[in-house]
Structure formats: C-alpha cells, structure tokens
Amino acid sequence: MKQIDNPNEYEKLSFQQTKTVLLWISRNIKPHKVRNNRHYSKGIKRYFERDYEAGGFPISNGAFKGAMKASGYNPVDESCTNWEFYISNRSQAFFPDVSKEGFRITP
C-alpha cells in the first residue's frame, strides 16, 4: 500500500484540518446497515475536497480513510486501497447541490 493510502496519514493532519474533516463527515455521511459499493473512500474524499463552503481542502486517501474510521465508520475490507463503508446512498455528501432542507440550490 502506498503511504498516501495509509490510514495513519490521518494523524499528520493539523488540529484545524482534523476538526474540519470530522465535522464534514458528521454532517454529510449517514450510516447504513448494508455496505455501500457505489461510493469508495477516494470518491467520497473528492466530495469533501470540493465542499469549499465547509472548508474542504486537499486530503490524501489515507488521511480521509483514517478520518472515516475515527468517525466510527469501519471499512468493509481494510486490505483494499479504496475502502467501502456501511453508509447510505442518501447521505448529504452525494447531493452537494441540494440544501439540508431538500431544496435544489441554484447559482
């Protein structure tokens, strides 16, 4: 596994970066009983990186995997490079152009 994919990269984040990514996960990712094979760690981290309003910043796949694990989302298979999680397809993260109230946001 490449170093940038190692979940221990999470420990290298600054206090502010850690706070930002954990808050984003708590607000935008929802748990589910069934594994989600549509959204993997690398793709989910891209949603985070593009969420400028929430303070998204460039983050390695490994650091994001570590943040997800720190948030209580255990991976389906830790030996994989890109982790699957038990998360809902209806998580806010996957609908960035829709407000929390369900209204489409238009520029």
Biopython code that builds the backbone (N, CA, C, O; Angstrom):
import numpy as np
from Bio.PDB.StructureBuilder import StructureBuilder

atoms = [
    (1, "MET", "N", (0.845, -1.179, 0.000)),
    (1, "MET", "CA", (0.000, 0.000, 0.000)),
    (1, "MET", "C", (0.893, 1.247, 0.000)),
    (1, "MET", "O", (1.867, 1.335, 0.748)),
    (2, "LYS", "N", (0.537, 2.195, -0.852)),
    (2, "LYS", "CA", (1.283, 3.450, -0.907)),
    (2, "LYS", "C", (1.052, 4.233, 0.379)),
    (2, "LYS", "O", (-0.001, 4.116, 1.007)),
    (3, "GLN", "N", (2.042, 5.029, 0.767)),
    (3, "GLN", "CA", (1.939, 5.808, 2.003)),
    (3, "GLN", "C", (0.720, 6.728, 1.999)),
    (3, "GLN", "O", (0.069, 6.892, 3.031)),
    (4, "ILE", "N", (0.401, 7.335, 0.842)),
    (4, "ILE", "CA", (-0.740, 8.256, 0.799)),
    (4, "ILE", "C", (-2.080, 7.543, 0.993)),
    (4, "ILE", "O", (-3.098, 8.193, 1.232)),
    (5, "ASP", "N", (-2.085, 6.217, 0.892)),
    (5, "ASP", "CA", (-3.305, 5.440, 1.106)),
    (5, "ASP", "C", (-3.376, 4.833, 2.505)),
    (5, "ASP", "O", (-4.350, 4.163, 2.845)),
    (6, "ASN", "N", (-2.345, 5.068, 3.316)),
    (6, "ASN", "CA", (-2.288, 4.523, 4.659)),
    (6, "ASN", "C", (-3.150, 5.367, 5.600)),
    (6, "ASN", "O", (-2.967, 6.582, 5.668)),
    (7, "PRO", "N", (-4.089, 4.744, 6.330)),
    (7, "PRO", "CA", (-4.964, 5.500, 7.226)),
    (7, "PRO", "C", (-4.218, 6.263, 8.326)),
    (7, "PRO", "O", (-4.774, 7.187, 8.919)),
    (8, "ASN", "N", (-2.978, 5.889, 8.600)),
    (8, "ASN", "CA", (-2.187, 6.607, 9.605)),
    (8, "ASN", "C", (-1.845, 8.030, 9.161)),
    (8, "ASN", "O", (-1.400, 8.839, 9.976)),
    (9, "GLU", "N", (-2.046, 8.342, 7.886)),
    (9, "GLU", "CA", (-1.846, 9.710, 7.384)),
    (9, "GLU", "C", (-2.781, 10.690, 8.104)),
    (9, "GLU", "O", (-2.500, 11.887, 8.179)),
    (10, "TYR", "N", (-3.874, 10.176, 8.622)),
    (10, "TYR", "CA", (-4.834, 10.991, 9.379)),
    (10, "TYR", "C", (-4.158, 11.694, 10.551)),
    (10, "TYR", "O", (-4.487, 12.835, 10.874)),
    (11, "GLU", "N", (-3.215, 11.007, 11.180)),
    (11, "GLU", "CA", (-2.521, 11.553, 12.345)),
    (11, "GLU", "C", (-1.634, 12.745, 11.993)),
    (11, "GLU", "O", (-1.216, 13.484, 12.885)),
    (12, "LYS", "N", (-1.343, 12.943, 10.710)),
    (12, "LYS", "CA", (-0.493, 14.053, 10.273)),
    (12, "LYS", "C", (-1.278, 15.340, 10.004)),
    (12, "LYS", "O", (-0.686, 16.392, 9.760)),
    (13, "LEU", "N", (-2.619, 15.254, 10.051)),
    (13, "LEU", "CA", (-3.432, 16.444, 9.828)),
    (13, "LEU", "C", (-3.282, 17.408, 10.996)),
    (13, "LEU", "O", (-3.070, 16.990, 12.134)),
    (14, "SER", "N", (-3.393, 18.686, 10.711)),
    (14, "SER", "CA", (-3.355, 19.685, 11.777)),
    (14, "SER", "C", (-4.638, 19.586, 12.592)),
    (14, "SER", "O", (-5.592, 18.923, 12.184)),
    (15, "PHE", "N", (-4.657, 20.251, 13.748)),
    (15, "PHE", "CA", (-5.850, 20.249, 14.585)),
    (15, "PHE", "C", (-7.045, 20.791, 13.810)),
    (15, "PHE", "O", (-8.127, 20.204, 13.845)),
    (16, "GLN", "N", (-6.854, 21.912, 13.109)),
    (16, "GLN", "CA", (-7.950, 22.528, 12.361)),
    (16, "GLN", "C", (-8.423, 21.628, 11.223)),
    (16, "GLN", "O", (-9.625, 21.511, 10.988)),
    (17, "GLN", "N", (-7.489, 20.992, 10.515)),
    (17, "GLN", "CA", (-7.868, 20.082, 9.434)),
    (17, "GLN", "C", (-8.663, 18.891, 9.984)),
    (17, "GLN", "O", (-9.667, 18.484, 9.401)),
    (18, "THR", "N", (-8.205, 18.345, 11.103)),
    (18, "THR", "CA", (-8.908, 17.217, 11.732)),
    (18, "THR", "C", (-10.322, 17.622, 12.113)),
    (18, "THR", "O", (-11.281, 16.902, 11.837)),
    (19, "LYS", "N", (-10.444, 18.770, 12.745)),
    (19, "LYS", "CA", (-11.754, 19.281, 13.156)),
    (19, "LYS", "C", (-12.676, 19.466, 11.947)),
    (19, "LYS", "O", (-13.850, 19.099, 11.992)),
    (20, "THR", "N", (-12.135, 20.034, 10.873)),
    (20, "THR", "CA", (-12.922, 20.302, 9.665)),
    (20, "THR", "C", (-13.422, 19.020, 9.016)),
    (20, "THR", "O", (-14.605, 18.912, 8.692)),
    (21, "VAL", "N", (-12.540, 18.052, 8.825)),
    (21, "VAL", "CA", (-12.943, 16.816, 8.139)),
    (21, "VAL", "C", (-13.905, 15.995, 8.998)),
    (21, "VAL", "O", (-14.844, 15.404, 8.465)),
    (22, "LEU", "N", (-13.694, 15.944, 10.302)),
    (22, "LEU", "CA", (-14.599, 15.196, 11.173)),
    (22, "LEU", "C", (-15.990, 15.840, 11.215)),
    (22, "LEU", "O", (-17.003, 15.140, 11.230)),
    (23, "LEU", "N", (-16.029, 17.156, 11.235)),
    (23, "LEU", "CA", (-17.309, 17.862, 11.223)),
    (23, "LEU", "C", (-18.040, 17.608, 9.903)),
    (23, "LEU", "O", (-19.248, 17.376, 9.888)),
    (24, "TRP", "N", (-17.293, 17.654, 8.798)),
    (24, "TRP", "CA", (-17.897, 17.405, 7.486)),
    (24, "TRP", "C", (-18.493, 15.993, 7.425)),
    (24, "TRP", "O", (-19.610, 15.802, 6.943)),
    (25, "ILE", "N", (-17.746, 15.021, 7.911)),
    (25, "ILE", "CA", (-18.233, 13.637, 7.907)),
    (25, "ILE", "C", (-19.500, 13.526, 8.751)),
    (25, "ILE", "O", (-20.467, 12.891, 8.329)),
    (26, "SER", "N", (-19.507, 14.134, 9.936)),
    (26, "SER", "CA", (-20.679, 14.025, 10.813)),
    (26, "SER", "C", (-21.916, 14.679, 10.204)),
    (26, "SER", "O", (-23.038, 14.240, 10.457)),
    (27, "ARG", "N", (-21.720, 15.717, 9.411)),
    (27, "ARG", "CA", (-22.845, 16.419, 8.803)),
    (27, "ARG", "C", (-23.284, 15.847, 7.455)),
    (27, "ARG", "O", (-24.428, 16.038, 7.045)),
    (28, "ASN", "N", (-22.394, 15.156, 6.775)),
    (28, "ASN", "CA", (-22.666, 14.758, 5.394)),
    (28, "ASN", "C", (-22.720, 13.267, 5.110)),
    (28, "ASN", "O", (-23.146, 12.868, 4.026)),
    (29, "ILE", "N", (-22.305, 12.442, 6.042)),
    (29, "ILE", "CA", (-22.306, 10.992, 5.843)),
    (29, "ILE", "C", (-23.238, 10.366, 6.873)),
    (29, "ILE", "O", (-23.171, 10.676, 8.062)),
    (30, "LYS", "N", (-24.099, 9.491, 6.402)),
    (30, "LYS", "CA", (-25.049, 8.809, 7.285)),
    (30, "LYS", "C", (-24.807, 7.304, 7.238)),
    (30, "LYS", "O", (-24.546, 6.744, 6.174)),
    (31, "PRO", "N", (-24.895, 6.655, 8.399)),
    (31, "PRO", "CA", (-24.667, 5.204, 8.440)),
    (31, "PRO", "C", (-25.795, 4.415, 7.783)),
    (31, "PRO", "O", (-26.910, 4.906, 7.602)),
    (32, "HIS", "N", (-25.466, 3.185, 7.436)),
    (32, "HIS", "CA", (-26.444, 2.274, 6.844)),
    (32, "HIS", "C", (-26.048, 0.862, 7.247)),
    (32, "HIS", "O", (-24.873, 0.596, 7.502)),
    (33, "LYS", "N", (-27.005, -0.033, 7.306)),
    (33, "LYS", "CA", (-26.721, -1.415, 7.724)),
    (33, "LYS", "C", (-26.040, -2.234, 6.641)),
    (33, "LYS", "O", (-25.371, -3.227, 6.927)),
    (34, "VAL", "N", (-26.214, -1.810, 5.392)),
    (34, "VAL", "CA", (-25.666, -2.552, 4.255)),
    (34, "VAL", "C", (-24.475, -1.779, 3.689)),
    (34, "VAL", "O", (-24.479, -0.548, 3.666)),
    (35, "ARG", "N", (-23.480, -2.494, 3.242)),
    (35, "ARG", "CA", (-22.300, -1.824, 2.685)),
    (35, "ARG", "C", (-22.665, -1.071, 1.414)),
    (35, "ARG", "O", (-23.563, -1.469, 0.672)),
    (36, "ASN", "N", (-21.967, 0.003, 1.182)),
    (36, "ASN", "CA", (-22.217, 0.841, 0.015)),
    (36, "ASN", "C", (-21.117, 0.576, -1.002)),
    (36, "ASN", "O", (-19.971, 0.972, -0.789)),
    (37, "ASN", "N", (-21.448, -0.084, -2.098)),
    (37, "ASN", "CA", (-20.433, -0.376, -3.113)),
    (37, "ASN", "C", (-20.498, 0.616, -4.273)),
    (37, "ASN", "O", (-19.962, 0.346, -5.348)),
    (38, "ARG", "N", (-21.147, 1.757, -4.064)),
    (38, "ARG", "CA", (-21.192, 2.816, -5.079)),
    (38, "ARG", "C", (-20.223, 3.949, -4.762)),
    (38, "ARG", "O", (-19.783, 4.665, -5.661)),
    (39, "HIS", "N", (-19.892, 4.111, -3.486)),
    (39, "HIS", "CA", (-19.031, 5.213, -3.064)),
    (39, "HIS", "C", (-17.880, 4.664, -2.228)),
    (39, "HIS", "O", (-18.087, 4.081, -1.164)),
    (40, "TYR", "N", (-16.678, 4.860, -2.726)),
    (40, "TYR", "CA", (-15.467, 4.401, -2.052)),
    (40, "TYR", "C", (-14.740, 5.591, -1.439)),
    (40, "TYR", "O", (-15.052, 6.742, -1.741)),
    (41, "SER", "N", (-13.773, 5.306, -0.580)),
    (41, "SER", "CA", (-13.059, 6.363, 0.145)),
    (41, "SER", "C", (-12.509, 7.447, -0.784)),
    (41, "SER", "O", (-12.643, 8.636, -0.495)),
    (42, "LYS", "N", (-11.902, 7.049, -1.877)),
    (42, "LYS", "CA", (-11.289, 8.044, -2.768)),
    (42, "LYS", "C", (-12.337, 8.971, -3.389)),
    (42, "LYS", "O", (-12.091, 10.167, -3.546)),
    (43, "GLY", "N", (-13.481, 8.435, -3.736)),
    (43, "GLY", "CA", (-14.542, 9.256, -4.304)),
    (43, "GLY", "C", (-15.188, 10.154, -3.272)),
    (43, "GLY", "O", (-15.499, 11.310, -3.557)),
    (44, "ILE", "N", (-15.394, 9.627, -2.062)),
    (44, "ILE", "CA", (-16.016, 10.422, -1.001)),
    (44, "ILE", "C", (-15.108, 11.585, -0.621)),
    (44, "ILE", "O", (-15.588, 12.691, -0.373)),
    (45, "LYS", "N", (-13.806, 11.342, -0.575)),
    (45, "LYS", "CA", (-12.874, 12.415, -0.222)),
    (45, "LYS", "C", (-12.928, 13.543, -1.250)),
    (45, "LYS", "O", (-12.696, 14.703, -0.907)),
    (46, "ARG", "N", (-13.227, 13.218, -2.490)),
    (46, "ARG", "CA", (-13.349, 14.259, -3.518)),
    (46, "ARG", "C", (-14.555, 15.155, -3.264)),
    (46, "ARG", "O", (-14.499, 16.359, -3.512)),
    (47, "TYR", "N", (-15.646, 14.571, -2.769)),
    (47, "TYR", "CA", (-16.797, 15.398, -2.379)),
    (47, "TYR", "C", (-16.374, 16.370, -1.274)),
    (47, "TYR", "O", (-16.738, 17.545, -1.291)),
    (48, "PHE", "N", (-15.598, 15.856, -0.317)),
    (48, "PHE", "CA", (-15.107, 16.717, 0.767)),
    (48, "PHE", "C", (-14.215, 17.827, 0.223)),
    (48, "PHE", "O", (-14.391, 18.993, 0.575)),
    (49, "GLU", "N", (-13.274, 17.477, -0.619)),
    (49, "GLU", "CA", (-12.328, 18.462, -1.160)),
    (49, "GLU", "C", (-13.035, 19.577, -1.921)),
    (49, "GLU", "O", (-12.574, 20.719, -1.915)),
    (50, "ARG", "N", (-14.138, 19.262, -2.569)),
    (50, "ARG", "CA", (-14.867, 20.250, -3.382)),
    (50, "ARG", "C", (-15.879, 21.069, -2.585)),
    (50, "ARG", "O", (-16.478, 22.005, -3.114)),
    (51, "ASP", "N", (-16.066, 20.720, -1.323)),
    (51, "ASP", "CA", (-17.026, 21.447, -0.490)),
    (51, "ASP", "C", (-16.319, 22.637, 0.164)),
    (51, "ASP", "O", (-15.974, 22.607, 1.345)),
    (52, "TYR", "N", (-16.115, 23.684, -0.639)),
    (52, "TYR", "CA", (-15.368, 24.854, -0.181)),
    (52, "TYR", "C", (-16.088, 25.588, 0.942)),
    (52, "TYR", "O", (-15.443, 26.139, 1.834)),
    (53, "GLU", "N", (-17.415, 25.599, 0.908)),
    (53, "GLU", "CA", (-18.186, 26.282, 1.953)),
    (53, "GLU", "C", (-17.940, 25.668, 3.326)),
    (53, "GLU", "O", (-17.975, 26.368, 4.338)),
    (54, "ALA", "N", (-17.693, 24.373, 3.361)),
    (54, "ALA", "CA", (-17.451, 23.675, 4.625)),
    (54, "ALA", "C", (-15.964, 23.630, 4.974)),
    (54, "ALA", "O", (-15.573, 23.011, 5.963)),
    (55, "GLY", "N", (-15.142, 24.285, 4.162)),
    (55, "GLY", "CA", (-13.704, 24.310, 4.440)),
    (55, "GLY", "C", (-12.934, 23.154, 3.854)),
    (55, "GLY", "O", (-11.826, 22.858, 4.302)),
    (56, "GLY", "N", (-13.504, 22.485, 2.845)),
    (56, "GLY", "CA", (-12.823, 21.363, 2.214)),
    (56, "GLY", "C", (-11.430, 21.745, 1.743)),
    (56, "GLY", "O", (-11.205, 22.876, 1.313)),
    (57, "PHE", "N", (-10.516, 20.825, 1.823)),
    (57, "PHE", "CA", (-9.123, 21.046, 1.443)),
    (57, "PHE", "C", (-8.567, 19.761, 0.842)),
    (57, "PHE", "O", (-9.134, 18.691, 1.061)),
    (58, "PRO", "N", (-7.464, 19.840, 0.085)),
    (58, "PRO", "CA", (-6.865, 18.617, -0.465)),
    (58, "PRO", "C", (-6.428, 17.686, 0.669)),
    (58, "PRO", "O", (-5.746, 18.102, 1.606)),
    (59, "ILE", "N", (-6.830, 16.440, 0.566)),
    (59, "ILE", "CA", (-6.530, 15.449, 1.610)),
    (59, "ILE", "C", (-6.194, 14.128, 0.923)),
    (59, "ILE", "O", (-6.772, 13.798, -0.113)),
    (60, "SER", "N", (-5.277, 13.388, 1.491)),
    (60, "SER", "CA", (-4.911, 12.101, 0.890)),
    (60, "SER", "C", (-6.002, 11.072, 1.167)),
    (60, "SER", "O", (-6.783, 11.216, 2.108)),
    (61, "ASN", "N", (-6.044, 10.048, 0.348)),
    (61, "ASN", "CA", (-6.997, 8.964, 0.537)),
    (61, "ASN", "C", (-6.795, 8.335, 1.913)),
    (61, "ASN", "O", (-7.764, 8.019, 2.604)),
    (62, "GLY", "N", (-5.544, 8.155, 2.306)),
    (62, "GLY", "CA", (-5.248, 7.555, 3.606)),
    (62, "GLY", "C", (-5.756, 8.397, 4.761)),
    (62, "GLY", "O", (-6.369, 7.869, 5.689)),
    (63, "ALA", "N", (-5.510, 9.698, 4.717)),
    (63, "ALA", "CA", (-5.973, 10.587, 5.786)),
    (63, "ALA", "C", (-7.495, 10.574, 5.863)),
    (63, "ALA", "O", (-8.064, 10.590, 6.954)),
    (64, "PHE", "N", (-8.158, 10.546, 4.700)),
    (64, "PHE", "CA", (-9.615, 10.511, 4.714)),
    (64, "PHE", "C", (-10.118, 9.183, 5.274)),
    (64, "PHE", "O", (-11.089, 9.157, 6.030)),
    (65, "LYS", "N", (-9.466, 8.086, 4.908)),
    (65, "LYS", "CA", (-9.854, 6.777, 5.451)),
    (65, "LYS", "C", (-9.718, 6.785, 6.975)),
    (65, "LYS", "O", (-10.586, 6.274, 7.682)),
    (66, "GLY", "N", (-8.634, 7.362, 7.473)),
    (66, "GLY", "CA", (-8.431, 7.458, 8.916)),
    (66, "GLY", "C", (-9.499, 8.302, 9.586)),
    (66, "GLY", "O", (-9.951, 7.982, 10.686)),
    (67, "ALA", "N", (-9.908, 9.391, 8.921)),
    (67, "ALA", "CA", (-10.956, 10.255, 9.462)),
    (67, "ALA", "C", (-12.299, 9.521, 9.510)),
    (67, "ALA", "O", (-13.049, 9.654, 10.477)),
    (68, "MET", "N", (-12.592, 8.760, 8.479)),
    (68, "MET", "CA", (-13.835, 7.980, 8.467)),
    (68, "MET", "C", (-13.822, 6.963, 9.614)),
    (68, "MET", "O", (-14.828, 6.776, 10.297)),
    (69, "LYS", "N", (-12.692, 6.322, 9.813)),
    (69, "LYS", "CA", (-12.580, 5.332, 10.885)),
    (69, "LYS", "C", (-12.705, 6.016, 12.250)),
    (69, "LYS", "O", (-13.356, 5.488, 13.151)),
    (70, "ALA", "N", (-12.083, 7.184, 12.402)),
    (70, "ALA", "CA", (-12.182, 7.944, 13.648)),
    (70, "ALA", "C", (-13.611, 8.396, 13.914)),
    (70, "ALA", "O", (-13.989, 8.620, 15.064)),
    (71, "SER", "N", (-14.403, 8.529, 12.860)),
    (71, "SER", "CA", (-15.804, 8.929, 12.978)),
    (71, "SER", "C", (-16.723, 7.738, 13.239)),
    (71, "SER", "O", (-17.937, 7.904, 13.362)),
    (72, "GLY", "N", (-16.152, 6.545, 13.322)),
    (72, "GLY", "CA", (-16.941, 5.363, 13.621)),
    (72, "GLY", "C", (-17.376, 4.544, 12.422)),
    (72, "GLY", "O", (-18.151, 3.598, 12.564)),
    (73, "TYR", "N", (-16.887, 4.899, 11.242)),
    (73, "TYR", "CA", (-17.242, 4.157, 10.026)),
    (73, "TYR", "C", (-16.121, 3.165, 9.719)),
    (73, "TYR", "O", (-15.083, 3.535, 9.171)),
    (74, "ASN", "N", (-16.343, 1.917, 10.075)),
    (74, "ASN", "CA", (-15.336, 0.896, 9.808)),
    (74, "ASN", "C", (-15.455, 0.410, 8.371)),
    (74, "ASN", "O", (-16.560, 0.276, 7.845)),
    (75, "PRO", "N", (-14.319, 0.147, 7.741)),
    (75, "PRO", "CA", (-14.352, -0.316, 6.345)),
    (75, "PRO", "C", (-14.826, -1.754, 6.239)),
    (75, "PRO", "O", (-14.739, -2.529, 7.191)),
    (76, "VAL", "N", (-15.325, -2.091, 5.069)),
    (76, "VAL", "CA", (-15.745, -3.464, 4.796)),
    (76, "VAL", "C", (-14.505, -4.357, 4.770)),
    (76, "VAL", "O", (-14.516, -5.447, 5.343)),
    (77, "ASP", "N", (-13.430, -3.900, 4.107)),
    (77, "ASP", "CA", (-12.195, -4.674, 3.976)),
    (77, "ASP", "C", (-11.002, -3.727, 4.042)),
    (77, "ASP", "O", (-10.735, -2.996, 3.089)),
    (78, "GLU", "N", (-10.288, -3.739, 5.157)),
    (78, "GLU", "CA", (-9.153, -2.834, 5.351)),
    (78, "GLU", "C", (-7.985, -3.115, 4.416)),
    (78, "GLU", "O", (-7.120, -2.256, 4.246)),
    (79, "SER", "N", (-7.938, -4.288, 3.810)),
    (79, "SER", "CA", (-6.811, -4.620, 2.939)),
    (79, "SER", "C", (-6.922, -3.944, 1.565)),
    (79, "SER", "O", (-5.950, -3.915, 0.811)),
    (80, "CYS", "N", (-8.095, -3.406, 1.240)),
    (80, "CYS", "CA", (-8.300, -2.724, -0.044)),
    (80, "CYS", "C", (-7.703, -1.318, -0.004)),
    (80, "CYS", "O", (-7.635, -0.690, 1.053)),
    (81, "THR", "N", (-7.274, -0.837, -1.163)),
    (81, "THR", "CA", (-6.745, 0.522, -1.260)),
    (81, "THR", "C", (-7.846, 1.545, -1.058)),
    (81, "THR", "O", (-7.677, 2.502, -0.302)),
    (82, "ASN", "N", (-8.971, 1.350, -1.727)),
    (82, "ASN", "CA", (-10.122, 2.243, -1.595)),
    (82, "ASN", "C", (-11.198, 1.517, -0.801)),
    (82, "ASN", "O", (-11.744, 0.503, -1.238)),
    (83, "TRP", "N", (-11.487, 2.058, 0.367)),
    (83, "TRP", "CA", (-12.401, 1.404, 1.288)),
    (83, "TRP", "C", (-13.869, 1.632, 0.945)),
    (83, "TRP", "O", (-14.265, 2.709, 0.498)),
    (84, "GLU", "N", (-14.660, 0.590, 1.168)),
    (84, "GLU", "CA", (-16.119, 0.680, 1.147)),
    (84, "GLU", "C", (-16.549, 0.810, 2.606)),
    (84, "GLU", "O", (-15.900, 0.275, 3.505)),
    (85, "PHE", "N", (-17.650, 1.528, 2.829)),
    (85, "PHE", "CA", (-18.166, 1.698, 4.176)),
    (85, "PHE", "C", (-19.642, 1.339, 4.220)),
    (85, "PHE", "O", (-20.290, 1.187, 3.185)),
    (86, "TYR", "N", (-20.157, 1.208, 5.419)),
    (86, "TYR", "CA", (-21.582, 0.983, 5.635)),
    (86, "TYR", "C", (-22.243, 2.358, 5.759)),
    (86, "TYR", "O", (-22.554, 2.823, 6.855)),
    (87, "ILE", "N", (-22.448, 2.989, 4.609)),
    (87, "ILE", "CA", (-23.018, 4.336, 4.576)),
    (87, "ILE", "C", (-24.182, 4.392, 3.589)),
    (87, "ILE", "O", (-24.283, 3.580, 2.669)),
    (88, "SER", "N", (-25.047, 5.361, 3.806)),
    (88, "SER", "CA", (-26.244, 5.493, 2.994)),
    (88, "SER", "C", (-25.976, 6.233, 1.683)),
    (88, "SER", "O", (-25.218, 7.202, 1.641)),
    (89, "ASN", "N", (-26.618, 5.751, 0.611)),
    (89, "ASN", "CA", (-26.570, 6.462, -0.670)),
    (89, "ASN", "C", (-27.303, 7.791, -0.582)),
    (89, "ASN", "O", (-27.140, 8.648, -1.450)),
    (90, "ARG", "N", (-28.101, 7.969, 0.447)),
    (90, "ARG", "CA", (-28.861, 9.206, 0.634)),
    (90, "ARG", "C", (-28.118, 10.217, 1.501)),
    (90, "ARG", "O", (-28.697, 11.222, 1.913)),
    (91, "SER", "N", (-26.859, 9.964, 1.776)),
    (91, "SER", "CA", (-26.052, 10.906, 2.543)),
    (91, "SER", "C", (-25.975, 12.242, 1.813)),
    (91, "SER", "O", (-25.897, 12.282, 0.585)),
    (92, "GLN", "N", (-25.999, 13.320, 2.564)),
    (92, "GLN", "CA", (-25.952, 14.673, 2.003)),
    (92, "GLN", "C", (-24.724, 14.875, 1.108)),
    (92, "GLN", "O", (-24.785, 15.640, 0.146)),
    (93, "ALA", "N", (-23.634, 14.213, 1.409)),
    (93, "ALA", "CA", (-22.390, 14.377, 0.637)),
    (93, "ALA", "C", (-22.588, 14.095, -0.842)),
    (93, "ALA", "O", (-21.915, 14.690, -1.684)),
    (94, "PHE", "N", (-23.499, 13.198, -1.164)),
    (94, "PHE", "CA", (-23.702, 12.777, -2.546)),
    (94, "PHE", "C", (-24.703, 13.649, -3.295)),
    (94, "PHE", "O", (-25.010, 13.400, -4.461)),
    (95, "PHE", "N", (-25.205, 14.667, -2.617)),
    (95, "PHE", "CA", (-26.149, 15.628, -3.210)),
    (95, "PHE", "C", (-25.707, 17.043, -2.873)),
    (95, "PHE", "O", (-26.439, 17.771, -2.203)),
    (96, "PRO", "N", (-24.519, 17.447, -3.327)),
    (96, "PRO", "CA", (-23.968, 18.744, -2.923)),
    (96, "PRO", "C", (-24.766, 19.953, -3.402)),
    (96, "PRO", "O", (-24.605, 21.046, -2.859)),
    (97, "ASP", "N", (-25.620, 19.779, -4.403)),
    (97, "ASP", "CA", (-26.389, 20.918, -4.909)),
    (97, "ASP", "C", (-27.804, 20.957, -4.336)),
    (97, "ASP", "O", (-28.675, 21.648, -4.864)),
    (98, "VAL", "N", (-28.028, 20.209, -3.252)),
    (98, "VAL", "CA", (-29.322, 20.200, -2.586)),
    (98, "VAL", "C", (-29.107, 20.641, -1.140)),
    (98, "VAL", "O", (-28.212, 20.137, -0.462)),
    (99, "SER", "N", (-29.914, 21.568, -0.677)),
    (99, "SER", "CA", (-29.788, 22.065, 0.693)),
    (99, "SER", "C", (-30.189, 20.979, 1.684)),
    (99, "SER", "O", (-30.756, 19.958, 1.294)),
    (100, "LYS", "N", (-29.898, 21.197, 2.960)),
    (100, "LYS", "CA", (-30.247, 20.251, 4.018)),
    (100, "LYS", "C", (-31.760, 20.061, 4.110)),
    (100, "LYS", "O", (-32.235, 19.023, 4.572)),
    (101, "GLU", "N", (-32.514, 21.072, 3.666)),
    (101, "GLU", "CA", (-33.974, 21.003, 3.717)),
    (101, "GLU", "C", (-34.555, 20.284, 2.497)),
    (101, "GLU", "O", (-35.762, 20.049, 2.444)),
    (102, "GLY", "N", (-33.727, 19.936, 1.529)),
    (102, "GLY", "CA", (-34.192, 19.203, 0.361)),
    (102, "GLY", "C", (-34.467, 20.050, -0.854)),
    (102, "GLY", "O", (-34.976, 19.543, -1.854)),
    (103, "PHE", "N", (-34.140, 21.341, -0.797)),
    (103, "PHE", "CA", (-34.363, 22.220, -1.941)),
    (103, "PHE", "C", (-33.113, 22.307, -2.794)),
    (103, "PHE", "O", (-32.003, 22.419, -2.273)),
    (104, "ARG", "N", (-33.293, 22.255, -4.107)),
    (104, "ARG", "CA", (-32.166, 22.363, -5.026)),
    (104, "ARG", "C", (-31.599, 23.773, -4.963)),
    (104, "ARG", "O", (-32.342, 24.754, -5.010)),
    (105, "ILE", "N", (-30.302, 23.865, -4.859)),
    (105, "ILE", "CA", (-29.623, 25.159, -4.805)),
    (105, "ILE", "C", (-29.243, 25.568, -6.219)),
    (105, "ILE", "O", (-28.570, 24.814, -6.922)),
    (106, "THR", "N", (-29.665, 26.747, -6.640)),
    (106, "THR", "CA", (-29.333, 27.234, -7.980)),
    (106, "THR", "C", (-28.368, 28.402, -7.868)),
    (106, "THR", "O", (-28.530, 29.265, -7.005)),
    (107, "PRO", "N", (-27.367, 28.432, -8.733)),
    (107, "PRO", "CA", (-26.382, 29.521, -8.671)),
    (107, "PRO", "C", (-26.959, 30.847, -9.113)),
    (107, "PRO", "O", (-26.255, 31.856, -9.116)),
]
sb = StructureBuilder()
sb.init_structure("model")
sb.init_model(0)
sb.init_chain("A")
sb.init_seg("    ")
for serial, (resi, resn, name, xyz) in enumerate(atoms, 1):
    if name == "N":
        sb.init_residue(resn, " ", resi, " ")
    sb.init_atom(name, np.array(xyz, "f"), 0.0, 1.0, " ", f" {name:<3s}", serial, name[0])
structure = sb.get_structure()
